[in-house]
């Protein structure tokens, strides 16, 4: 095989048997997002001391949420 064929096979569409990977990744992100939301709620105990952490926690929750939706979308497209 030539280098171009190897490169193309590396980025070729995957078989349907790999759809469960997207399901497990989306479940992983969902549980991480629940943990991040719980951590975010605990930061409100001492709001004056945790103002910077609250803002960064919002960014983390949004990032994890986007990754969750992205993987759910890929799983649904794969079905």
PyMOL Python script that loads the backbone (N, CA, C, O; Angstrom):
from pymol import cmd

cmd.read_pdbstr("""\
ATOM      1  N   UNK A   1       0.838  -1.183   0.000  1.00  0.00           N
ATOM      2  CA  UNK A   1       0.000   0.000   0.000  1.00  0.00           C
ATOM      3  C   UNK A   1       0.881   1.245   0.000  1.00  0.00           C
ATOM      4  O   UNK A   1       1.935   1.289   0.636  1.00  0.00           O
ATOM      5  N   UNK A   2       0.430   2.224  -0.713  1.00  0.00           N
ATOM      6  CA  UNK A   2       1.194   3.462  -0.744  1.00  0.00           C
ATOM      7  C   UNK A   2       0.843   4.310   0.482  1.00  0.00           C
ATOM      8  O   UNK A   2      -0.102   4.022   1.217  1.00  0.00           O
ATOM      9  N   UNK A   3       1.608   5.323   0.665  1.00  0.00           N
ATOM     10  CA  UNK A   3       1.405   6.212   1.809  1.00  0.00           C
ATOM     11  C   UNK A   3       0.065   6.935   1.719  1.00  0.00           C
ATOM     12  O   UNK A   3      -0.590   7.157   2.737  1.00  0.00           O
ATOM     13  N   UNK A   4      -0.343   7.301   0.519  1.00  0.00           N
ATOM     14  CA  UNK A   4      -1.618   7.992   0.334  1.00  0.00           C
ATOM     15  C   UNK A   4      -2.782   7.068   0.676  1.00  0.00           C
ATOM     16  O   UNK A   4      -3.750   7.502   1.301  1.00  0.00           O
ATOM     17  N   UNK A   5      -2.699   5.800   0.275  1.00  0.00           N
ATOM     18  CA  UNK A   5      -3.763   4.847   0.602  1.00  0.00           C
ATOM     19  C   UNK A   5      -3.831   4.595   2.104  1.00  0.00           C
ATOM     20  O   UNK A   5      -4.919   4.475   2.667  1.00  0.00           O
ATOM     21  N   UNK A   6      -2.684   4.516   2.744  1.00  0.00           N
ATOM     22  CA  UNK A   6      -2.657   4.361   4.210  1.00  0.00           C
ATOM     23  C   UNK A   6      -3.312   5.559   4.888  1.00  0.00           C
ATOM     24  O   UNK A   6      -4.094   5.401   5.826  1.00  0.00           O
ATOM     25  N   UNK A   7      -2.991   6.741   4.415  1.00  0.00           N
ATOM     26  CA  UNK A   7      -3.564   7.958   4.978  1.00  0.00           C
ATOM     27  C   UNK A   7      -5.073   7.995   4.773  1.00  0.00           C
ATOM     28  O   UNK A   7      -5.813   8.350   5.691  1.00  0.00           O
ATOM     29  N   UNK A   8      -5.532   7.637   3.591  1.00  0.00           N
ATOM     30  CA  UNK A   8      -6.971   7.623   3.306  1.00  0.00           C
ATOM     31  C   UNK A   8      -7.699   6.560   4.115  1.00  0.00           C
ATOM     32  O   UNK A   8      -8.831   6.786   4.541  1.00  0.00           O
ATOM     33  N   UNK A   9      -7.085   5.421   4.334  1.00  0.00           N
ATOM     34  CA  UNK A   9      -7.743   4.384   5.135  1.00  0.00           C
ATOM     35  C   UNK A   9      -7.814   4.773   6.608  1.00  0.00           C
ATOM     36  O   UNK A   9      -8.700   4.328   7.339  1.00  0.00           O
ATOM     37  N   UNK A  10      -6.868   5.609   7.032  1.00  0.00           N
ATOM     38  CA  UNK A  10      -6.884   6.066   8.422  1.00  0.00           C
ATOM     39  C   UNK A  10      -8.081   6.977   8.694  1.00  0.00           C
ATOM     40  O   UNK A  10      -8.627   6.958   9.797  1.00  0.00           O
ATOM     41  N   UNK A  11      -8.498   7.776   7.701  1.00  0.00           N
ATOM     42  CA  UNK A  11      -9.600   8.711   7.868  1.00  0.00           C
ATOM     43  C   UNK A  11     -10.855   8.283   7.122  1.00  0.00           C
ATOM     44  O   UNK A  11     -11.745   9.101   6.891  1.00  0.00           O
ATOM     45  N   UNK A  12     -10.934   7.036   6.749  1.00  0.00           N
ATOM     46  CA  UNK A  12     -12.116   6.515   6.068  1.00  0.00           C
ATOM     47  C   UNK A  12     -13.249   6.328   7.077  1.00  0.00           C
ATOM     48  O   UNK A  12     -12.986   6.235   8.276  1.00  0.00           O
ATOM     49  N   UNK A  13     -14.491   6.270   6.624  1.00  0.00           N
ATOM     50  CA  UNK A  13     -15.611   6.040   7.556  1.00  0.00           C
ATOM     51  C   UNK A  13     -15.460   4.716   8.294  1.00  0.00           C
ATOM     52  O   UNK A  13     -14.989   3.723   7.738  1.00  0.00           O
ATOM     53  N   UNK A  14     -15.869   4.724   9.555  1.00  0.00           N
ATOM     54  CA  UNK A  14     -15.775   3.517  10.362  1.00  0.00           C
ATOM     55  C   UNK A  14     -16.993   2.638  10.121  1.00  0.00           C
ATOM     56  O   UNK A  14     -18.023   3.097   9.628  1.00  0.00           O
ATOM     57  N   UNK A  15     -16.859   1.395  10.468  1.00  0.00           N
ATOM     58  CA  UNK A  15     -17.944   0.443  10.354  1.00  0.00           C
ATOM     59  C   UNK A  15     -18.989   0.708  11.441  1.00  0.00           C
ATOM     60  O   UNK A  15     -18.689   1.341  12.454  1.00  0.00           O
ATOM     61  N   UNK A  16     -20.211   0.224  11.228  1.00  0.00           N
ATOM     62  CA  UNK A  16     -21.280   0.454  12.217  1.00  0.00           C
ATOM     63  C   UNK A  16     -21.021  -0.248  13.549  1.00  0.00           C
ATOM     64  O   UNK A  16     -21.630   0.095  14.563  1.00  0.00           O
ATOM     65  N   UNK A  17     -20.127  -1.223  13.547  1.00  0.00           N
ATOM     66  CA  UNK A  17     -19.847  -1.912  14.814  1.00  0.00           C
ATOM     67  C   UNK A  17     -19.141  -0.999  15.821  1.00  0.00           C
ATOM     68  O   UNK A  17     -19.037  -1.348  16.996  1.00  0.00           O
ATOM     69  N   UNK A  18     -18.658   0.156  15.380  1.00  0.00           N
ATOM     70  CA  UNK A  18     -18.000   1.100  16.270  1.00  0.00           C
ATOM     71  C   UNK A  18     -18.946   2.161  16.829  1.00  0.00           C
ATOM     72  O   UNK A  18     -18.503   3.070  17.531  1.00  0.00           O
ATOM     73  N   UNK A  19     -20.233   2.061  16.530  1.00  0.00           N
ATOM     74  CA  UNK A  19     -21.196   3.060  17.017  1.00  0.00           C
ATOM     75  C   UNK A  19     -21.277   3.092  18.538  1.00  0.00           C
ATOM     76  O   UNK A  19     -21.505   4.148  19.128  1.00  0.00           O
ATOM     77  N   UNK A  20     -21.092   1.938  19.174  1.00  0.00           N
ATOM     78  CA  UNK A  20     -21.191   1.902  20.640  1.00  0.00           C
ATOM     79  C   UNK A  20     -20.120   2.745  21.314  1.00  0.00           C
ATOM     80  O   UNK A  20     -20.286   3.139  22.468  1.00  0.00           O
ATOM     81  N   UNK A  21     -19.025   3.028  20.617  1.00  0.00           N
ATOM     82  CA  UNK A  21     -17.976   3.879  21.191  1.00  0.00           C
ATOM     83  C   UNK A  21     -18.527   5.275  21.473  1.00  0.00           C
ATOM     84  O   UNK A  21     -18.255   5.849  22.528  1.00  0.00           O
ATOM     85  N   UNK A  22     -19.300   5.824  20.532  1.00  0.00           N
ATOM     86  CA  UNK A  22     -19.882   7.150  20.729  1.00  0.00           C
ATOM     87  C   UNK A  22     -20.882   7.138  21.891  1.00  0.00           C
ATOM     88  O   UNK A  22     -21.011   8.126  22.614  1.00  0.00           O
ATOM     89  N   UNK A  23     -21.579   6.026  22.064  1.00  0.00           N
ATOM     90  CA  UNK A  23     -22.532   5.909  23.171  1.00  0.00           C
ATOM     91  C   UNK A  23     -21.796   5.933  24.514  1.00  0.00           C
ATOM     92  O   UNK A  23     -22.214   6.632  25.436  1.00  0.00           O
ATOM     93  N   UNK A  24     -20.710   5.178  24.626  1.00  0.00           N
ATOM     94  CA  UNK A  24     -19.949   5.149  25.876  1.00  0.00           C
ATOM     95  C   UNK A  24     -19.277   6.494  26.160  1.00  0.00           C
ATOM     96  O   UNK A  24     -19.215   6.929  27.311  1.00  0.00           O
ATOM     97  N   UNK A  25     -18.780   7.143  25.124  1.00  0.00           N
ATOM     98  CA  UNK A  25     -18.150   8.453  25.324  1.00  0.00           C
ATOM     99  C   UNK A  25     -19.183   9.478  25.778  1.00  0.00           C
ATOM    100  O   UNK A  25     -18.896  10.301  26.647  1.00  0.00           O
ATOM    101  N   UNK A  26     -20.390   9.435  25.194  1.00  0.00           N
ATOM    102  CA  UNK A  26     -21.428  10.383  25.621  1.00  0.00           C
ATOM    103  C   UNK A  26     -21.875  10.095  27.048  1.00  0.00           C
ATOM    104  O   UNK A  26     -22.154  11.027  27.803  1.00  0.00           O
ATOM    105  N   UNK A  27     -21.948   8.815  27.433  1.00  0.00           N
ATOM    106  CA  UNK A  27     -22.280   8.496  28.830  1.00  0.00           C
ATOM    107  C   UNK A  27     -21.193   9.000  29.771  1.00  0.00           C
ATOM    108  O   UNK A  27     -21.497   9.518  30.846  1.00  0.00           O
ATOM    109  N   UNK A  28     -19.929   8.855  29.381  1.00  0.00           N
ATOM    110  CA  UNK A  28     -18.816   9.344  30.192  1.00  0.00           C
ATOM    111  C   UNK A  28     -18.922  10.852  30.403  1.00  0.00           C
ATOM    112  O   UNK A  28     -18.797  11.336  31.527  1.00  0.00           O
ATOM    113  N   UNK A  29     -19.156  11.596  29.311  1.00  0.00           N
ATOM    114  CA  UNK A  29     -19.283  13.049  29.429  1.00  0.00           C
ATOM    115  C   UNK A  29     -20.504  13.441  30.262  1.00  0.00           C
ATOM    116  O   UNK A  29     -20.463  14.440  30.980  1.00  0.00           O
ATOM    117  N   UNK A  30     -21.588  12.669  30.176  1.00  0.00           N
ATOM    118  CA  UNK A  30     -22.767  12.977  30.969  1.00  0.00           C
ATOM    119  C   UNK A  30     -22.452  12.870  32.462  1.00  0.00           C
ATOM    120  O   UNK A  30     -22.811  13.759  33.234  1.00  0.00           O
ATOM    121  N   UNK A  31     -21.783  11.787  32.873  1.00  0.00           N
ATOM    122  CA  UNK A  31     -21.458  11.616  34.290  1.00  0.00           C
ATOM    123  C   UNK A  31     -20.442  12.653  34.764  1.00  0.00           C
ATOM    124  O   UNK A  31     -20.524  13.128  35.896  1.00  0.00           O
ATOM    125  N   UNK A  32     -19.498  13.002  33.916  1.00  0.00           N
ATOM    126  CA  UNK A  32     -18.538  14.059  34.266  1.00  0.00           C
ATOM    127  C   UNK A  32     -19.266  15.393  34.405  1.00  0.00           C
ATOM    128  O   UNK A  32     -18.944  16.188  35.289  1.00  0.00           O
ATOM    129  N   UNK A  33     -20.250  15.643  33.532  1.00  0.00           N
ATOM    130  CA  UNK A  33     -21.001  16.892  33.603  1.00  0.00           C
ATOM    131  C   UNK A  33     -21.820  16.961  34.893  1.00  0.00           C
ATOM    132  O   UNK A  33     -21.911  18.023  35.509  1.00  0.00           O
ATOM    133  N   UNK A  34     -22.412  15.847  35.303  1.00  0.00           N
ATOM    134  CA  UNK A  34     -23.156  15.816  36.572  1.00  0.00           C
ATOM    135  C   UNK A  34     -22.214  16.134  37.737  1.00  0.00           C
ATOM    136  O   UNK A  34     -22.569  16.900  38.632  1.00  0.00           O
ATOM    137  N   UNK A  35     -21.019  15.548  37.725  1.00  0.00           N
ATOM    138  CA  UNK A  35     -20.033  15.837  38.769  1.00  0.00           C
ATOM    139  C   UNK A  35     -19.609  17.300  38.766  1.00  0.00           C
ATOM    140  O   UNK A  35     -19.440  17.905  39.824  1.00  0.00           O
ATOM    141  N   UNK A  36     -19.438  17.867  37.573  1.00  0.00           N
ATOM    142  CA  UNK A  36     -19.042  19.280  37.481  1.00  0.00           C
ATOM    143  C   UNK A  36     -20.163  20.188  37.978  1.00  0.00           C
ATOM    144  O   UNK A  36     -19.894  21.211  38.608  1.00  0.00           O
ATOM    145  N   UNK A  37     -21.404  19.829  37.705  1.00  0.00           N
ATOM    146  CA  UNK A  37     -22.536  20.636  38.191  1.00  0.00           C
ATOM    147  C   UNK A  37     -22.630  20.558  39.712  1.00  0.00           C
ATOM    148  O   UNK A  37     -22.886  21.565  40.372  1.00  0.00           O
ATOM    149  N   UNK A  38     -22.424  19.369  40.266  1.00  0.00           N
ATOM    150  CA  UNK A  38     -22.431  19.242  41.731  1.00  0.00           C
ATOM    151  C   UNK A  38     -21.285  20.051  42.353  1.00  0.00           C
ATOM    152  O   UNK A  38     -21.474  20.711  43.375  1.00  0.00           O
ATOM    153  N   UNK A  39     -20.127  20.000  41.749  1.00  0.00           N
ATOM    154  CA  UNK A  39     -19.000  20.796  42.240  1.00  0.00           C
ATOM    155  C   UNK A  39     -19.326  22.283  42.160  1.00  0.00           C
ATOM    156  O   UNK A  39     -18.994  23.044  43.069  1.00  0.00           O
ATOM    157  N   UNK A  40     -19.975  22.697  41.077  1.00  0.00           N
ATOM    158  CA  UNK A  40     -20.382  24.085  40.899  1.00  0.00           C
ATOM    159  C   UNK A  40     -21.342  24.520  42.011  1.00  0.00           C
ATOM    160  O   UNK A  40     -21.230  25.631  42.528  1.00  0.00           O
ATOM    161  N   UNK A  41     -22.280  23.650  42.377  1.00  0.00           N
ATOM    162  CA  UNK A  41     -23.234  23.991  43.436  1.00  0.00           C
ATOM    163  C   UNK A  41     -22.556  24.109  44.797  1.00  0.00           C
ATOM    164  O   UNK A  41     -22.944  24.941  45.617  1.00  0.00           O
ATOM    165  N   UNK A  42     -21.537  23.272  45.040  1.00  0.00           N
ATOM    166  CA  UNK A  42     -20.820  23.349  46.311  1.00  0.00           C
ATOM    167  C   UNK A  42     -19.961  24.603  46.416  1.00  0.00           C
ATOM    168  O   UNK A  42     -19.607  25.017  47.520  1.00  0.00           O
ATOM    169  N   UNK A  43     -19.621  25.213  45.286  1.00  0.00           N
ATOM    170  CA  UNK A  43     -18.826  26.440  45.323  1.00  0.00           C
ATOM    171  C   UNK A  43     -19.620  27.618  45.884  1.00  0.00           C
ATOM    172  O   UNK A  43     -19.030  28.612  46.308  1.00  0.00           O
ATOM    173  N   UNK A  44     -20.933  27.521  45.890  1.00  0.00           N
ATOM    174  CA  UNK A  44     -21.758  28.617  46.388  1.00  0.00           C
ATOM    175  C   UNK A  44     -21.809  28.685  47.916  1.00  0.00           C
ATOM    176  O   UNK A  44     -22.409  29.606  48.469  1.00  0.00           O
ATOM    177  N   UNK A  45     -21.193  27.729  48.600  1.00  0.00           N
ATOM    178  CA  UNK A  45     -21.166  27.787  50.066  1.00  0.00           C
ATOM    179  C   UNK A  45     -20.407  29.020  50.554  1.00  0.00           C
ATOM    180  O   UNK A  45     -20.829  29.683  51.501  1.00  0.00           O
ATOM    181  N   UNK A  46     -19.302  29.314  49.909  1.00  0.00           N
ATOM    182  CA  UNK A  46     -18.510  30.495  50.255  1.00  0.00           C
ATOM    183  C   UNK A  46     -18.298  31.298  48.970  1.00  0.00           C
ATOM    184  O   UNK A  46     -17.234  31.248  48.353  1.00  0.00           O
ATOM    185  N   UNK A  47     -19.332  32.036  48.588  1.00  0.00           N
ATOM    186  CA  UNK A  47     -19.341  32.702  47.286  1.00  0.00           C
ATOM    187  C   UNK A  47     -18.294  33.807  47.180  1.00  0.00           C
ATOM    188  O   UNK A  47     -17.773  34.050  46.091  1.00  0.00           O
ATOM    189  N   UNK A  48     -17.977  34.473  48.273  1.00  0.00           N
ATOM    190  CA  UNK A  48     -16.997  35.559  48.232  1.00  0.00           C
ATOM    191  C   UNK A  48     -15.589  35.046  47.923  1.00  0.00           C
ATOM    192  O   UNK A  48     -14.817  35.708  47.230  1.00  0.00           O
ATOM    193  N   UNK A  49     -15.271  33.879  48.435  1.00  0.00           N
ATOM    194  CA  UNK A  49     -13.936  33.322  48.236  1.00  0.00           C
ATOM    195  C   UNK A  49     -13.800  32.589  46.896  1.00  0.00           C
ATOM    196  O   UNK A  49     -12.689  32.434  46.388  1.00  0.00           O
ATOM    197  N   UNK A  50     -14.917  32.137  46.324  1.00  0.00           N
ATOM    198  CA  UNK A  50     -14.880  31.282  45.144  1.00  0.00           C
ATOM    199  C   UNK A  50     -15.367  31.954  43.864  1.00  0.00           C
ATOM    200  O   UNK A  50     -15.793  31.260  42.941  1.00  0.00           O
ATOM    201  N   UNK A  51     -15.318  33.269  43.782  1.00  0.00           N
ATOM    202  CA  UNK A  51     -15.844  33.955  42.589  1.00  0.00           C
ATOM    203  C   UNK A  51     -15.116  33.539  41.317  1.00  0.00           C
ATOM    204  O   UNK A  51     -15.759  33.310  40.293  1.00  0.00           O
ATOM    205  N   UNK A  52     -13.797  33.436  41.358  1.00  0.00           N
ATOM    206  CA  UNK A  52     -13.043  33.033  40.167  1.00  0.00           C
ATOM    207  C   UNK A  52     -13.311  31.577  39.811  1.00  0.00           C
ATOM    208  O   UNK A  52     -13.393  31.232  38.632  1.00  0.00           O
ATOM    209  N   UNK A  53     -13.446  30.735  40.804  1.00  0.00           N
ATOM    210  CA  UNK A  53     -13.720  29.329  40.544  1.00  0.00           C
ATOM    211  C   UNK A  53     -15.112  29.121  39.967  1.00  0.00           C
ATOM    212  O   UNK A  53     -15.329  28.206  39.173  1.00  0.00           O
ATOM    213  N   UNK A  54     -16.045  29.961  40.361  1.00  0.00           N
ATOM    214  CA  UNK A  54     -17.412  29.844  39.834  1.00  0.00           C
ATOM    215  C   UNK A  54     -17.415  30.141  38.340  1.00  0.00           C
ATOM    216  O   UNK A  54     -18.050  29.422  37.570  1.00  0.00           O
ATOM    217  N   UNK A  55     -16.721  31.178  37.926  1.00  0.00           N
ATOM    218  CA  UNK A  55     -16.660  31.508  36.501  1.00  0.00           C
ATOM    219  C   UNK A  55     -15.980  30.396  35.698  1.00  0.00           C
ATOM    220  O   UNK A  55     -16.465  30.017  34.632  1.00  0.00           O
ATOM    221  N   UNK A  56     -14.875  29.881  36.200  1.00  0.00           N
ATOM    222  CA  UNK A  56     -14.186  28.810  35.478  1.00  0.00           C
ATOM    223  C   UNK A  56     -15.012  27.525  35.478  1.00  0.00           C
ATOM    224  O   UNK A  56     -14.940  26.746  34.527  1.00  0.00           O
ATOM    225  N   UNK A  57     -15.792  27.294  36.529  1.00  0.00           N
ATOM    226  CA  UNK A  57     -16.659  26.122  36.558  1.00  0.00           C
ATOM    227  C   UNK A  57     -17.761  26.223  35.511  1.00  0.00           C
ATOM    228  O   UNK A  57     -18.144  25.217  34.914  1.00  0.00           O
ATOM    229  N   UNK A  58     -18.270  27.423  35.288  1.00  0.00           N
ATOM    230  CA  UNK A  58     -19.285  27.609  34.244  1.00  0.00           C
ATOM    231  C   UNK A  58     -18.692  27.278  32.882  1.00  0.00           C
ATOM    232  O   UNK A  58     -19.347  26.628  32.067  1.00  0.00           O
ATOM    233  N   UNK A  59     -17.473  27.712  32.624  1.00  0.00           N
ATOM    234  CA  UNK A  59     -16.802  27.416  31.357  1.00  0.00           C
ATOM    235  C   UNK A  59     -16.593  25.908  31.209  1.00  0.00           C
ATOM    236  O   UNK A  59     -16.800  25.358  30.127  1.00  0.00           O
ATOM    237  N   UNK A  60     -16.189  25.247  32.274  1.00  0.00           N
ATOM    238  CA  UNK A  60     -15.969  23.791  32.227  1.00  0.00           C
ATOM    239  C   UNK A  60     -17.276  23.062  31.963  1.00  0.00           C
ATOM    240  O   UNK A  60     -17.309  22.136  31.152  1.00  0.00           O
ATOM    241  N   UNK A  61     -18.350  23.457  32.628  1.00  0.00           N
ATOM    242  CA  UNK A  61     -19.654  22.805  32.427  1.00  0.00           C
ATOM    243  C   UNK A  61     -20.129  23.000  30.994  1.00  0.00           C
ATOM    244  O   UNK A  61     -20.655  22.067  30.388  1.00  0.00           O
ATOM    245  N   UNK A  62     -19.954  24.189  30.447  1.00  0.00           N
ATOM    246  CA  UNK A  62     -20.360  24.431  29.062  1.00  0.00           C
ATOM    247  C   UNK A  62     -19.538  23.595  28.083  1.00  0.00           C
ATOM    248  O   UNK A  62     -20.080  23.061  27.116  1.00  0.00           O
ATOM    249  N   UNK A  63     -18.246  23.482  28.327  1.00  0.00           N
ATOM    250  CA  UNK A  63     -17.388  22.684  27.456  1.00  0.00           C
ATOM    251  C   UNK A  63     -17.767  21.211  27.510  1.00  0.00           C
ATOM    252  O   UNK A  63     -17.860  20.550  26.475  1.00  0.00           O
ATOM    253  N   UNK A  64     -17.983  20.703  28.702  1.00  0.00           N
ATOM    254  CA  UNK A  64     -18.380  19.305  28.848  1.00  0.00           C
ATOM    255  C   UNK A  64     -19.753  19.078  28.226  1.00  0.00           C
ATOM    256  O   UNK A  64     -19.990  18.037  27.612  1.00  0.00           O
ATOM    257  N   UNK A  65     -20.651  20.033  28.379  1.00  0.00           N
ATOM    258  CA  UNK A  65     -21.978  19.910  27.784  1.00  0.00           C
ATOM    259  C   UNK A  65     -21.927  19.870  26.263  1.00  0.00           C
ATOM    260  O   UNK A  65     -22.656  19.104  25.634  1.00  0.00           O
ATOM    261  N   UNK A  66     -21.068  20.693  25.672  1.00  0.00           N
ATOM    262  CA  UNK A  66     -20.918  20.679  24.213  1.00  0.00           C
ATOM    263  C   UNK A  66     -20.340  19.339  23.755  1.00  0.00           C
ATOM    264  O   UNK A  66     -20.782  18.790  22.745  1.00  0.00           O
ATOM    265  N   UNK A  67     -19.367  18.814  24.480  1.00  0.00           N
ATOM    266  CA  UNK A  67     -18.801  17.509  24.127  1.00  0.00           C
ATOM    267  C   UNK A  67     -19.838  16.404  24.258  1.00  0.00           C
ATOM    268  O   UNK A  67     -19.872  15.491  23.433  1.00  0.00           O
ATOM    269  N   UNK A  68     -20.677  16.470  25.272  1.00  0.00           N
ATOM    270  CA  UNK A  68     -21.743  15.480  25.443  1.00  0.00           C
ATOM    271  C   UNK A  68     -22.706  15.519  24.257  1.00  0.00           C
ATOM    272  O   UNK A  68     -23.039  14.481  23.686  1.00  0.00           O
ATOM    273  N   UNK A  69     -23.149  16.714  23.892  1.00  0.00           N
ATOM    274  CA  UNK A  69     -24.097  16.842  22.779  1.00  0.00           C
ATOM    275  C   UNK A  69     -23.445  16.404  21.468  1.00  0.00           C
ATOM    276  O   UNK A  69     -24.089  15.768  20.634  1.00  0.00           O
ATOM    277  N   UNK A  70     -22.188  16.739  21.288  1.00  0.00           N
ATOM    278  CA  UNK A  70     -21.457  16.358  20.082  1.00  0.00           C
ATOM    279  C   UNK A  70     -21.397  14.833  19.933  1.00  0.00           C
ATOM    280  O   UNK A  70     -21.655  14.304  18.852  1.00  0.00           O
ATOM    281  N   UNK A  71     -21.063  14.141  21.003  1.00  0.00           N
ATOM    282  CA  UNK A  71     -20.974  12.684  20.932  1.00  0.00           C
ATOM    283  C   UNK A  71     -22.351  12.032  20.815  1.00  0.00           C
ATOM    284  O   UNK A  71     -22.485  10.994  20.168  1.00  0.00           O
ATOM    285  N   UNK A  72     -23.371  12.623  21.430  1.00  0.00           N
ATOM    286  CA  UNK A  72     -24.728  12.106  21.234  1.00  0.00           C
ATOM    287  C   UNK A  72     -25.157  12.245  19.786  1.00  0.00           C
ATOM    288  O   UNK A  72     -25.797  11.353  19.230  1.00  0.00           O
ATOM    289  N   UNK A  73     -24.807  13.358  19.183  1.00  0.00           N
ATOM    290  CA  UNK A  73     -25.121  13.581  17.776  1.00  0.00           C
ATOM    291  C   UNK A  73     -24.411  12.566  16.890  1.00  0.00           C
ATOM    292  O   UNK A  73     -25.018  12.016  15.971  1.00  0.00           O
ATOM    293  N   UNK A  74     -23.140  12.315  17.156  1.00  0.00           N
ATOM    294  CA  UNK A  74     -22.403  11.325  16.378  1.00  0.00           C
ATOM    295  C   UNK A  74     -22.985   9.932  16.562  1.00  0.00           C
ATOM    296  O   UNK A  74     -23.054   9.160  15.605  1.00  0.00           O
ATOM    297  N   UNK A  75     -23.403   9.599  17.774  1.00  0.00           N
ATOM    298  CA  UNK A  75     -24.018   8.306  18.005  1.00  0.00           C
ATOM    299  C   UNK A  75     -25.318   8.157  17.240  1.00  0.00           C
ATOM    300  O   UNK A  75     -25.574   7.111  16.643  1.00  0.00           O
ATOM    301  N   UNK A  76     -26.152   9.210  17.254  1.00  0.00           N
ATOM    302  CA  UNK A  76     -27.418   9.151  16.531  1.00  0.00           C
ATOM    303  C   UNK A  76     -27.211   9.109  15.025  1.00  0.00           C
ATOM    304  O   UNK A  76     -27.986   8.469  14.314  1.00  0.00           O
ATOM    305  N   UNK A  77     -26.179   9.780  14.529  1.00  0.00           N
ATOM    306  CA  UNK A  77     -25.887   9.738  13.101  1.00  0.00           C
ATOM    307  C   UNK A  77     -25.349   8.364  12.698  1.00  0.00           C
ATOM    308  O   UNK A  77     -25.549   7.927  11.565  1.00  0.00           O
ATOM    309  N   UNK A  78     -24.695   7.710  13.588  1.00  0.00           N
ATOM    310  CA  UNK A  78     -24.090   6.411  13.305  1.00  0.00           C
ATOM    311  C   UNK A  78     -25.155   5.313  13.241  1.00  0.00           C
ATOM    312  O   UNK A  78     -24.982   4.324  12.530  1.00  0.00           O
ATOM    313  N   UNK A  79     -26.231   5.481  13.966  1.00  0.00           N
ATOM    314  CA  UNK A  79     -27.275   4.436  14.006  1.00  0.00           C
ATOM    315  C   UNK A  79     -27.898   4.238  12.681  1.00  0.00           C
ATOM    316  O   UNK A  79     -28.789   3.402  12.536  1.00  0.00           O
TER     317      UNK A  79
END
""", "prot")
cmd.dss("prot")
cmd.show_as("cartoon", "prot")
cmd.util.cbc("prot")
cmd.orient("prot")
